[in-house]
Amino acid sequence: MNVLGNLFYFCKTFKEATTAFTNLCSSYKEKYPHYVKALLEDTDNYFAFIKLPKAARKYFYTTNIVESFNSILESSRQKNGVFFQSQDCLKVNIYISILSLSNRIWKKGIPLLKANLYEVRQLFATQYGRLPVLSDLDSNALTDISKPKK
């Protein structure tokens, strides 16, 4: 983890992290005014993970999960040829990869997340006014890959 990442990761409060980020951005405001303005508009989203329990933060802070899934797709792509022949082939490979992970690695879950699940669910309820349910997952996510977002 780089020094900049440490600066925000170890902030104790959301306010402390957003203040540190604002101060950092202000030092680049003259050189990159439009970019800094865009960054500052989404500051709350960048540091939403700070609101999570400290033990659970690292699972949301990192992109390791996404990178791991991408590597699984990449190895599948290399085994089957140079590229996926169509979006349908890609969808099938994604589906098979998810099933495989669900039956192996994802089956156990992450103990630290399970231990902090109550707090994470309460944060969800605070944000959305209700507790999360399984139907919150987009069941059409795999079938809608080819459709443009509105």
C-alpha positions as CSV (number, residue, x, y, z in Angstrom):
1,M,0.0,0.0,0.0
2,N,1.4,3.4,-0.9
3,V,1.9,6.3,1.5
4,L,-1.1,8.2,0.0
5,G,-3.3,5.1,0.5
6,N,-2.1,4.9,4.1
7,L,-3.0,8.5,4.7
8,F,-6.7,7.8,4.1
9,Y,-6.9,4.2,5.2
10,F,-5.8,5.0,8.7
11,C,-8.1,7.9,9.2
12,K,-10.3,7.2,12.2
13,T,-13.3,9.1,11.0
14,F,-15.0,9.9,7.7
15,K,-14.6,13.6,8.4
16,E,-10.9,13.2,9.0
17,A,-10.5,11.4,5.7
18,T,-12.5,13.8,3.6
19,T,-10.7,16.8,5.2
20,A,-7.3,15.2,4.4
21,F,-8.4,14.5,0.8
22,T,-9.7,18.1,0.4
23,N,-6.4,19.5,1.7
24,L,-4.5,17.2,-0.7
25,C,-6.6,18.3,-3.6
26,S,-6.3,22.0,-2.8
27,S,-2.5,21.7,-3.4
28,Y,-3.3,20.7,-7.0
29,K,-6.2,23.0,-7.6
30,E,-4.2,25.6,-9.6
31,K,-2.6,23.1,-11.9
32,Y,-5.6,20.9,-12.5
33,P,-8.7,23.0,-11.7
34,H,-11.3,20.9,-13.6
35,Y,-10.0,17.6,-12.4
36,V,-9.8,18.7,-8.8
37,K,-13.4,20.1,-9.0
38,A,-14.6,16.7,-10.3
39,L,-12.8,14.8,-7.6
40,L,-14.1,17.0,-4.8
41,E,-17.7,16.5,-6.0
42,D,-17.5,12.8,-5.3
43,T,-15.4,12.9,-2.1
44,D,-18.1,11.3,0.0
45,N,-18.3,8.3,-2.4
46,Y,-14.5,7.8,-2.3
47,F,-14.4,7.4,1.4
48,A,-17.6,5.5,2.1
49,F,-15.5,2.5,3.3
50,I,-14.3,4.6,6.3
51,K,-17.8,4.3,7.7
52,L,-17.4,0.5,7.9
53,P,-16.0,-1.3,10.9
54,K,-12.2,-1.1,10.9
55,A,-11.8,-4.9,10.6
56,A,-14.0,-5.0,7.5
57,R,-12.6,-2.0,5.7
58,K,-9.8,-3.7,3.9
59,Y,-12.2,-5.9,2.0
60,F,-14.0,-2.9,0.5
61,Y,-10.9,-0.7,0.2
62,T,-9.0,-2.9,-2.1
63,T,-9.7,-4.0,-5.7
64,N,-8.2,-7.5,-5.1
65,I,-11.6,-9.2,-5.5
66,V,-12.2,-7.6,-8.9
67,E,-8.6,-8.3,-10.0
68,S,-8.9,-11.9,-8.9
69,F,-12.1,-12.4,-10.8
70,N,-10.6,-10.8,-13.9
71,S,-7.6,-13.1,-13.7
72,I,-10.0,-16.1,-13.6
73,L,-11.8,-14.8,-16.7
74,E,-8.4,-14.1,-18.4
75,S,-7.2,-17.7,-17.7
76,S,-10.5,-19.0,-19.1
77,R,-10.1,-16.8,-22.2
78,Q,-6.5,-18.1,-22.8
79,K,-7.6,-21.8,-22.5
80,N,-10.4,-21.3,-25.0
81,G,-8.6,-19.2,-27.6
82,V,-7.4,-15.7,-28.2
83,F,-10.7,-13.9,-27.5
84,F,-14.3,-14.8,-26.5
85,Q,-16.0,-15.4,-29.8
86,S,-19.1,-13.5,-28.8
87,Q,-20.8,-11.8,-25.9
88,D,-22.8,-14.9,-25.3
89,C,-19.5,-16.9,-24.8
90,L,-18.4,-14.2,-22.4
91,K,-21.7,-14.4,-20.4
92,V,-21.4,-18.2,-20.2
93,N,-17.8,-17.9,-18.9
94,I,-18.7,-15.3,-16.4
95,Y,-21.6,-17.5,-15.2
96,I,-19.4,-20.6,-14.9
97,S,-16.7,-18.6,-13.1
98,I,-19.3,-17.3,-10.6
99,L,-20.7,-20.8,-10.0
100,S,-17.2,-22.1,-9.5
101,L,-16.3,-19.4,-7.0
102,S,-19.7,-19.9,-5.2
103,N,-19.0,-23.5,-4.7
104,R,-15.4,-23.1,-3.5
105,I,-13.9,-19.8,-2.2
106,W,-17.2,-17.8,-1.7
107,K,-18.9,-20.7,0.0
108,K,-17.2,-20.0,3.3
109,G,-17.4,-16.3,3.2
110,I,-14.9,-14.0,4.9
111,P,-14.9,-14.5,8.7
112,L,-14.1,-10.9,9.5
113,L,-17.0,-9.7,7.4
114,K,-19.3,-12.2,9.0
115,A,-18.2,-11.0,12.4
116,N,-19.1,-7.4,11.4
117,L,-22.2,-8.2,9.4
118,Y,-24.5,-6.6,11.9
119,E,-22.8,-3.3,11.6
120,V,-22.6,-3.4,7.8
121,R,-26.4,-4.2,7.7
122,Q,-27.1,-1.3,10.0
123,L,-25.1,1.1,7.8
124,F,-27.1,-0.2,4.8
125,A,-30.3,0.4,6.7
126,T,-29.2,3.9,7.7
127,Q,-28.4,4.7,4.1
128,Y,-31.4,3.2,2.4
129,G,-34.1,3.1,5.2
130,R,-34.3,-0.7,5.2
131,L,-32.2,-3.8,5.7
132,P,-30.7,-5.5,2.7
133,V,-32.4,-8.6,1.2
134,L,-31.3,-11.1,-1.4
135,S,-33.6,-9.5,-4.0
136,D,-31.3,-6.4,-3.8
137,L,-28.9,-8.3,-6.1
138,D,-29.5,-7.6,-9.8
139,S,-30.6,-11.0,-11.1
140,N,-30.4,-9.7,-14.6
141,A,-26.8,-8.5,-14.4
142,L,-25.5,-11.3,-16.6
143,T,-28.2,-11.1,-19.2
144,D,-28.0,-7.3,-19.5
145,I,-24.3,-7.0,-20.4
146,S,-25.0,-6.3,-24.0
147,K,-27.7,-3.7,-23.3
148,P,-26.5,-0.1,-23.0
149,K,-27.2,1.7,-19.7
150,K,-29.7,4.5,-19.8
